[in-house]
Amino acid sequence: MSTLTSSLLDIKKIRLQFPVLHQQVNGKPLIYFDNAATNQKPKQVIEALTHYYQHDNANIHRGIHTLAERATRAFEETRLAMQHFINARATAEIIFTRGVTESINLVASSYGRAFLKEGDEIILSALEHHSNIVPWQLIAQEKKATIHVIPVFDSGELDLDAYRKLLSTKTKIVSVNHASNSLGTINPVKEIIRLAHQAGAIVLIDGAQAAAHIEIDVQDLDCDFYCISSHKMYGPTGAGILYGKKEILDEMPPYMGGGEMISDVTFARTTFNELPYKFEAGTPNIADVIALHEAVQFIDSLGKENIAAHESELLEYAAENLATIPSVKLIGTAKEKVAVQSFNIEGIHPFDVGQLLDAQGIAVRTGHHCTQPLMDRFGIEGTVRASFSVYNTKEEIDNLVKCLRKLTQLSYGK
Ligand code: 7TS
């Protein structure tokens, strides 16, 4: 039986596009299962970076020479590609940032500082990454606002009844992820947004774990903000976007001051540039943004639904096979999931499991995955997390399961 999945994609051919996969680690062929942290980059993305620096390097939006024009055009083409990628209404709604962390900080800082007041409430979920917790804590402290948390069931699914009860006229902001990085849960964000809007609150969706796996339509979702990191969707690190509804972004004060975000400056008074430039102070990450366009084209060329189908098959296969190992406990068993499987092995620290797997060339993430409150909720210090991408195979999962089985047999003699 073939160890590839039954998906429409030619996984062998796809793997050839990823140079990093073809290496030995500790004497074994690399098996890369840390895709939720960052996924690998296809050749086209890597080549776009080199091409930019070899042919087009110039600062953007300010020069009239040919290189500056080329660089500006390529940079703005990525904005257009990202607009289409999430079905935003206009490029003015796409702000380039360094990634999700900066996008959330921008909103918490700018929107929060302008519109939050004492007694207001912010709702987060128990599934959030620290980058969707700490920025809100900082602004809540400053504004004397209160944070409430949607609880999570043992399966990793959010308790929507509890959410309904938390909502009130005091709720000003709801900020949750589209998919959880630790448990893989895909949250019912459309319903979460609808309920928040009924209560008069605005909603930010952290799409870090969704961008490469779930179709995103910000108009259909009707979210007010949506955040994406390029490096989790086959693009370079150091780039990402904040989507915001134009009418809300227009009302928000700038986040950082500097070049590019201004219209006119005197020592007496400064007026600000139009959207999206109002929020893009300074020289941006030009090369990485330009290469992100290639990542979008890579995803589009395969079809996100095909990527998701392949990854779902891998996830199901991994969960089934991991569960056959005595002493393995799966954590995160929601019905709707992206391809992330957390687990623990009784009596062996996740860190030790990670090290032993690395010795076999298998890269997994171990620890709290920047979701300490979630780990506390489950009464654990951390997990071992295997997360799958389009280039992974069932054969690689067989290897993982074989290594873990050996490990538990050595530890328990069973
Ligand atoms: N939100 C979620 C849901 C994430 O998974 C991450 C990164 C972030 C926000 C922050 O994104 P950044 O690009 O700004 O760093 N998650 C992980 C992870 O699971 N392992 O390493 C990084």
Boltz pocket constraint, residues with backbone or C-beta under 6 A from the ligand:
constraints:
  - pocket:
      binder: B
      contacts: [[A, 36], [A, 37], [A, 38], [A, 98], [A, 99], [A, 100], [A, 101], [A, 102], [A, 129], [A, 131], [A, 132], [A, 177], [A, 179], [A, 180], [A, 181], [A, 182], [A, 206], [A, 208], [A, 209], [A, 229], [A, 365], [A, 369], [A, 370]]
      max_distance: 6.0
